Amino acid sequence: MSRHPGWFTDRGLFLALEGGEGAGKSTQACRLTDWLRGAGHDVLLTREPGGTSVGGSLRGIVLDPATGDLSPRTEALIYAADKAEHVDAVVVPSLATGAVVVTDRYVDSTLAYQGAGRSLHVAELEPVARWATRDLRPHLTVLLDVDPRTGTGRFEGRDRLEAEPLEFHDRVRQGFLDLAAADPEHYLVLDGSGDVDDLAARIRERVDILLRTRPA
């Protein structure tokens, strides 16, 4: 997987939470947002897919079990469209004001799910995802790693991706880990099966360092 340095905005702080199903991303994204707001920061909590009105419609297509089978390329392009609208309409404008943007999923999810999971060639897929997002990279990606056998047992109703077999989710998990291993400076990898409070504290500790060292 390519590790082009990409674009790290000098305004605001861009944070992404990633991981497989049931890893606890949404819980930790909310906890992080609450902590940041409590510390007086202007914070936007958003998600992919679905962080815009257009994205909400696209989310319905790719996650609704009623959609049925999609070509992996079609699925990847729908996610790319969601990301393009999300970055242009939400993420970049918020960062431009100096806000902290916390996103529940970003480009890594496309590379892990549609790349490793769907077995698309990441060398072909990554340029599409990076183009859609203007090659904007998070200052920090928190990867909550959890065995799919644990993660998929944490919920009942299943969307299109959650319903995929364990072999798919194993590939997704490895895809995430490979991304983190290739760029350790910009990742915090934590055991998603750990204590929720402990995970939140470790995430806050790392983010606090970024807040204290970023340009004014």
C-alpha positions as CSV (number, residue, x, y, z in Angstrom):
1,M,0.0,0.0,0.0
2,S,1.4,3.4,-1.0
3,R,2.5,5.7,1.8
4,H,2.5,9.0,0.0
5,P,2.7,11.7,2.6
6,G,-0.5,13.3,1.4
7,W,-1.9,16.6,2.7
8,F,-2.1,17.3,6.4
9,T,-4.0,20.6,6.9
10,D,-2.3,23.2,9.1
11,R,-5.7,24.4,10.3
12,G,-7.7,22.5,12.8
13,L,-7.0,18.9,13.8
14,F,-8.3,15.9,11.9
15,L,-8.8,12.6,13.8
16,A,-10.2,9.3,12.4
17,L,-11.4,6.2,14.3
18,E,-11.2,3.0,12.4
19,G,-11.7,-0.7,12.9
20,G,-13.8,-3.7,12.1
21,E,-17.4,-4.4,13.1
22,G,-18.0,-4.2,16.8
23,A,-14.6,-2.6,17.6
24,G,-16.2,0.2,19.5
25,K,-15.3,3.1,17.1
26,S,-18.6,5.0,17.6
27,T,-18.4,4.8,21.4
28,Q,-14.9,6.1,21.5
29,A,-15.6,8.8,18.9
30,C,-18.4,10.1,21.1
31,R,-16.3,9.9,24.2
32,L,-13.4,11.7,22.5
33,T,-15.8,14.4,21.2
34,D,-17.3,14.9,24.7
35,W,-13.8,15.3,26.2
36,L,-12.7,17.7,23.6
37,R,-15.8,19.9,24.0
38,G,-15.4,19.8,27.7
39,A,-11.9,21.1,27.3
40,G,-13.3,24.1,25.3
41,H,-12.5,22.9,21.7
42,D,-14.7,23.5,18.7
43,V,-15.4,19.9,17.6
44,L,-17.3,18.3,14.7
45,L,-18.2,14.6,15.1
46,T,-19.1,13.1,11.8
47,R,-19.0,9.7,10.0
48,E,-18.5,7.8,6.8
49,P,-20.7,6.9,5.0
50,G,-23.5,9.3,5.8
51,G,-21.9,12.5,7.1
52,T,-23.9,14.6,4.6
53,S,-27.4,14.4,3.2
54,V,-26.1,12.9,0.0
55,G,-24.0,10.5,2.0
56,G,-27.1,9.4,3.9
57,S,-28.6,8.3,0.7
58,L,-25.5,6.5,-0.4
59,R,-25.2,4.8,3.0
60,G,-28.7,3.4,2.5
61,I,-27.6,1.9,-0.8
62,V,-24.4,0.2,0.4
63,L,-25.5,-1.0,3.8
64,D,-29.1,-2.0,3.3
65,P,-29.4,-5.8,3.0
66,A,-32.2,-5.2,0.5
67,T,-29.7,-3.8,-1.9
68,G,-28.3,-7.3,-2.4
69,D,-25.1,-8.1,-4.2
70,L,-23.1,-5.2,-5.7
71,S,-20.1,-5.4,-7.9
72,P,-17.1,-4.7,-5.7
73,R,-16.1,-1.8,-8.0
74,T,-19.6,-0.3,-7.8
75,E,-19.5,-0.5,-4.0
76,A,-16.0,1.1,-3.9
77,L,-17.2,3.9,-6.2
78,I,-20.3,4.6,-4.0
79,Y,-18.0,4.9,-1.0
80,A,-15.7,7.2,-3.0
81,A,-18.6,9.4,-3.9
82,D,-19.6,9.6,-0.2
83,K,-16.1,10.6,0.8
84,A,-15.8,13.3,-1.9
85,E,-18.9,15.0,-0.7
86,H,-18.0,14.5,2.9
87,V,-14.6,16.1,2.6
88,D,-15.7,19.0,0.4
89,A,-18.9,19.8,2.2
90,V,-18.0,19.0,5.8
91,V,-14.4,18.1,6.7
92,V,-12.4,20.8,4.9
93,P,-14.7,23.7,5.8
94,S,-14.7,22.7,9.4
95,L,-10.9,22.3,9.5
96,A,-10.6,25.7,7.9
97,T,-12.2,27.3,10.9
98,G,-9.7,25.7,13.2
99,A,-12.1,23.0,14.5
100,V,-11.2,19.5,15.6
101,V,-12.9,17.0,13.2
102,V,-13.5,13.5,14.5
103,T,-14.7,11.1,11.9
104,D,-16.0,7.6,12.5
105,R,-14.3,5.9,9.5
106,Y,-12.4,7.4,6.6
107,V,-10.2,6.2,3.7
108,D,-8.7,3.3,5.6
109,S,-12.2,1.6,5.7
110,T,-12.4,1.7,1.9
111,L,-8.9,0.2,1.6
112,A,-9.6,-2.5,4.2
113,Y,-13.2,-3.4,3.3
114,Q,-13.3,-3.0,-0.5
115,G,-9.5,-3.6,-0.9
116,A,-8.6,-6.4,1.4
117,G,-12.2,-7.6,2.1
118,R,-13.4,-7.6,-1.5
119,S,-10.0,-8.5,-2.8
120,L,-9.7,-5.5,-5.1
121,H,-6.2,-4.4,-6.0
122,V,-5.3,-1.7,-3.5
123,A,-2.8,-0.2,-5.9
124,E,-5.8,0.6,-8.2
125,L,-8.3,1.4,-5.4
126,E,-6.2,3.7,-3.2
127,P,-5.7,6.4,-5.9
128,V,-9.4,6.6,-6.4
129,A,-10.1,7.0,-2.6
130,R,-7.3,9.6,-2.3
131,W,-8.5,11.6,-5.3
132,A,-12.0,11.6,-3.8
133,T,-10.7,13.0,-0.5
134,R,-8.1,15.5,-2.1
135,D,-5.4,13.2,-0.5
136,L,-6.3,14.8,2.9
137,R,-4.9,12.6,5.7
138,P,-5.8,12.5,9.3
139,H,-3.2,13.8,11.8
140,L,-4.0,10.7,13.8
141,T,-5.9,7.5,13.0
142,V,-7.0,5.5,16.0
143,L,-7.3,1.8,15.0
144,L,-9.4,-0.3,17.4
145,D,-8.3,-3.8,16.6
146,V,-10.6,-6.7,17.6
147,D,-11.0,-10.3,16.5
148,P,-14.0,-10.5,14.2
149,R,-15.3,-13.4,16.3
150,T,-15.6,-11.0,19.2
151,G,-16.6,-7.9,17.3
152,T,-19.4,-9.5,15.2
153,G,-20.9,-11.0,18.4
154,R,-21.5,-7.5,19.9
155,F,-24.6,-6.7,17.9
156,E,-27.8,-8.4,16.6
157,G,-29.1,-6.7,13.4
158,R,-26.6,-7.0,10.5
159,D,-26.2,-4.7,7.5
160,R,-24.7,-5.8,4.2
161,L,-21.1,-5.7,5.3
162,E,-21.7,-7.0,8.8
163,A,-23.4,-10.0,7.4
164,E,-20.3,-11.1,5.4
165,P,-18.6,-14.3,6.5
166,L,-15.8,-14.3,9.0
167,E,-13.2,-14.9,6.3
168,F,-14.1,-11.5,4.8
169,H,-13.8,-9.8,8.2
170,D,-10.4,-11.5,8.9
171,R,-9.1,-10.0,5.6
172,V,-10.5,-6.6,6.6
173,R,-8.8,-6.8,10.0
174,Q,-5.5,-7.6,8.4
175,G,-6.0,-4.8,5.9
176,F,-6.3,-2.3,8.8
177,L,-3.3,-3.7,10.6
178,D,-1.2,-3.5,7.4
179,L,-2.1,0.2,6.9
180,A,-1.1,1.0,10.5
181,A,2.1,-0.9,10.3
182,A,3.1,1.0,7.1
183,D,2.7,4.5,8.8
184,P,3.1,4.1,12.6
185,E,3.7,7.8,13.2
186,H,0.1,8.6,12.3
187,Y,-1.6,5.6,14.0
188,L,-2.6,4.6,17.5
189,V,-3.4,0.9,17.5
190,L,-5.4,-0.4,20.5
191,D,-7.0,-3.6,21.5
192,G,-10.7,-3.0,21.0
193,S,-11.6,-5.7,23.4
194,G,-10.1,-3.8,26.3
195,D,-11.9,-1.8,28.9
196,V,-13.9,1.1,27.4
197,D,-12.7,3.6,30.0
198,D,-9.0,2.6,29.6
199,L,-9.3,2.9,25.8
200,A,-10.8,6.3,26.1
201,A,-8.0,7.4,28.4
202,R,-5.3,6.2,26.1
203,I,-6.9,7.9,23.1
204,R,-7.2,11.2,25.1
205,E,-3.5,10.9,26.1
206,R,-2.4,10.7,22.5
207,V,-4.7,13.4,21.2
208,D,-3.7,15.7,24.0
209,I,-0.1,15.5,22.8
210,L,-1.3,16.6,19.3
211,L,-3.3,19.5,20.7
212,R,-0.3,20.7,22.6
213,T,2.2,20.4,19.7
214,R,0.1,21.6,16.8
215,P,0.7,25.1,15.3
216,A,-1.3,27.8,16.9
